[in-house]
Amino acid sequence: MNIQTTVAAVKLGEYIRLKDSDSAPVWIRDAYDKATKTYTLVKADDINHTMQAKPTRVVYIGFTY
């Protein structure tokens, strides 16, 4: 069962998904950037693939990876 939350509520290094689907890619919540006021998300399968997400972005946790 996936739990819906925001990026700001997720701890550093925790696994998240951006969609409520078992086939959605897994991301890792990384550092907060004060300049852009966003969180960095790193794709678990490819650490070179990153994206920025606003603190209010809805994400899903509580799944088995």
C-alpha positions as CSV (number, residue, x, y, z in Angstrom):
1,M,0.0,0.0,0.0
2,N,1.5,3.3,-1.1
3,I,1.2,6.3,1.2
4,Q,0.7,9.8,-0.3
5,T,2.9,12.6,1.1
6,T,4.9,15.6,-0.1
7,V,8.6,15.8,-0.9
8,A,9.3,18.1,2.1
9,A,7.9,15.5,4.5
10,V,10.2,12.7,3.2
11,K,13.5,12.1,4.9
12,L,16.9,12.5,3.1
13,G,17.8,9.3,1.3
14,E,14.3,7.7,1.3
15,Y,12.9,5.9,-1.7
16,I,9.9,7.5,-3.4
17,R,7.7,7.2,-6.4
18,L,6.2,10.1,-8.3
19,K,3.1,8.1,-9.4
20,D,0.9,5.6,-7.5
21,S,2.0,2.7,-9.6
22,D,4.1,-0.4,-9.0
23,S,5.8,0.1,-12.4
24,A,6.7,3.7,-11.8
25,P,10.5,4.4,-11.5
26,V,11.9,4.7,-8.0
27,W,13.6,8.0,-6.9
28,I,15.8,8.9,-3.9
29,R,15.1,12.2,-2.1
30,D,18.4,14.1,-2.0
31,A,19.4,17.6,-0.7
32,Y,17.4,20.8,-0.6
33,D,18.7,23.7,-2.8
34,K,18.1,27.0,-1.0
35,A,18.7,29.1,-4.1
36,T,15.9,27.5,-6.2
37,K,13.9,26.4,-3.1
38,T,13.6,22.8,-4.6
39,Y,14.6,19.3,-3.6
40,T,16.9,17.2,-5.8
41,L,15.6,13.8,-6.7
42,V,18.0,11.1,-8.0
43,K,16.7,8.1,-10.0
44,A,17.6,4.9,-8.1
45,D,18.5,3.0,-11.3
46,D,20.7,5.8,-12.8
47,I,22.4,8.2,-10.4
48,N,23.2,10.5,-13.3
49,H,19.5,11.1,-13.8
50,T,18.3,13.9,-11.5
51,M,15.4,16.3,-11.3
52,Q,14.3,19.2,-9.1
53,A,10.9,19.1,-7.3
54,K,9.0,21.7,-5.4
55,P,8.5,20.9,-1.7
56,T,4.7,20.6,-2.3
57,R,5.1,17.9,-5.0
58,V,3.0,14.8,-4.1
59,V,5.0,11.6,-3.9
60,Y,4.4,8.1,-2.7
61,I,6.2,6.1,-0.1
62,G,5.7,2.8,1.8
63,F,6.2,0.4,-1.0
64,T,8.5,-2.6,-1.3
65,Y,11.5,-2.0,-3.5
